[in-house]
Amino acid sequence: MTRRRLSILGATGSVGSSTLDLVERYPERFEVVALTAARNMAALADAARRTSAKLAVIDDPLLLPELEERLSGTGCRSATGPEALREAAAGEAELVMAAIVGCAGLKPVMAAIEAGRTVALANKESLVTAGGLMTAAAEKSGSMILPVDSEHNAIFQCLAGNRSTDVARLVLTASGGPFRTKSRDEMAAMSPEQAVAHPNWSMGAKISVDSATMMNKGLELIEAHHLFDLPSDRIDILVHPQSVVHSMVEFVDGSVLAQMGSPDMRIPIAYALAYPERIGTPAERLDLGRIASLTFEVPDSERFPALRLARRALEEGGAAPIVLNAANEEAVAAFLDRRIAFLDICRTVEEALLRIGAAQPRSIAEVIDIDRRARALARELMSELAA
């Protein structure tokens, strides 16, 4: 069996760690050529040693000397900076796991796509902010984008062997997060600790807060539009508290296919890593008899305005999705820092959408410029809220 050469961008985060767990179970299938991390230098060095990676890239240049020291004698080269990150994404790897959280993953993901690599995409913000540019680049280079988000991975599985013309609509499922049954008044007083306490999934802090506001589902709506080339009015969202049905596809004949599994990210990650084959995972097996019932409900866009804002951004197009994502990232960071209240996250995003308007970006440089301006505006708006 020929081993697949793999790079993991964001190797020390939640998705990156789960990817490493699977890769280390199948050393005969995968050769790790590059790993990257933002600041968790110790975990990066440890992973590079365990997997015999050839390149380890740390985003923070101040941590490079210690990384070099920890990897001395291993044959693994240490590096930092944009060019090193680009090499990790577009160098020797055939398959790139794109797991850098936020807009920071935009440039390396685009580099991998332009180089024709297969990209297992766990960075939803890349498609949200530059979806048109990325899908066009993938078509030109022959790159395949494999969705890793559990919802989009589920749709991808349900679509296997079916023509896009046979699809009536997509249904993204949402757990509803930790505040699913809370009133707006109750949510106003919620702390970061309460917001990151997801009832079903184990995720990083930013993604967990996005789940609490349901912005994660809004971002996934935009991502689904780009991945599956369907308009907003053919993509629905349903709250499914058990997180067993990960998404559904309704076909023109009325048939509905659903993908189910336990809420463990190693399942969609494994599907992307081994595609078009499958590999085993240690995920808990689904026991529907024990679960006994599955429930669904329509999301409340009054209590969770992020859904309304995301759909509006998708339908407006242009710079709106970039502004949505940038303002949200800044607001979530401020909330986790206790500088704003929970409900101020969506207030900040909505005001930013009202104040910034621009045409569709024609390049990644324009995307980054709009992102920069939207972040500056979001910080200004939050200062006004705190005053």
Secondary structure as GFF3:
##gff-version 3
##sequence-region A 1 387
A	DSSP	beta_strand	4	9	.	.	.	ID=ss1
A	DSSP	alpha_helix	14	25	.	.	.	ID=ss2
A	DSSP	beta_strand	30	37	.	.	.	ID=ss3
A	DSSP	alpha_helix	41	51	.	.	.	ID=ss4
A	DSSP	beta_strand	55	58	.	.	.	ID=ss5
A	DSSP	three_ten_helix	61	63	.	.	.	ID=ss6
A	DSSP	alpha_helix	64	70	.	.	.	ID=ss7
A	DSSP	beta_strand	77	79	.	.	.	ID=ss8
A	DSSP	alpha_helix	82	90	.	.	.	ID=ss9
A	DSSP	beta_strand	95	98	.	.	.	ID=ss10
A	DSSP	three_ten_helix	103	105	.	.	.	ID=ss11
A	DSSP	alpha_helix	106	114	.	.	.	ID=ss12
A	DSSP	beta_strand	118	121	.	.	.	ID=ss13
A	DSSP	alpha_helix	124	141	.	.	.	ID=ss14
A	DSSP	beta_strand	145	147	.	.	.	ID=ss15
A	DSSP	alpha_helix	150	158	.	.	.	ID=ss16
A	DSSP	three_ten_helix	164	166	.	.	.	ID=ss17
A	DSSP	beta_strand	167	174	.	.	.	ID=ss18
A	DSSP	alpha_helix	184	188	.	.	.	ID=ss19
A	DSSP	alpha_helix	192	195	.	.	.	ID=ss20
A	DSSP	alpha_helix	205	213	.	.	.	ID=ss21
A	DSSP	alpha_helix	215	228	.	.	.	ID=ss22
A	DSSP	three_ten_helix	232	234	.	.	.	ID=ss23
A	DSSP	beta_strand	235	239	.	.	.	ID=ss24
A	DSSP	beta_strand	245	251	.	.	.	ID=ss25
A	DSSP	beta_strand	256	260	.	.	.	ID=ss26
A	DSSP	alpha_helix	266	274	.	.	.	ID=ss27
A	DSSP	alpha_helix	288	291	.	.	.	ID=ss28
A	DSSP	alpha_helix	306	316	.	.	.	ID=ss29
A	DSSP	alpha_helix	320	336	.	.	.	ID=ss30
A	DSSP	alpha_helix	344	355	.	.	.	ID=ss31
A	DSSP	alpha_helix	364	386	.	.	.	ID=ss32
###
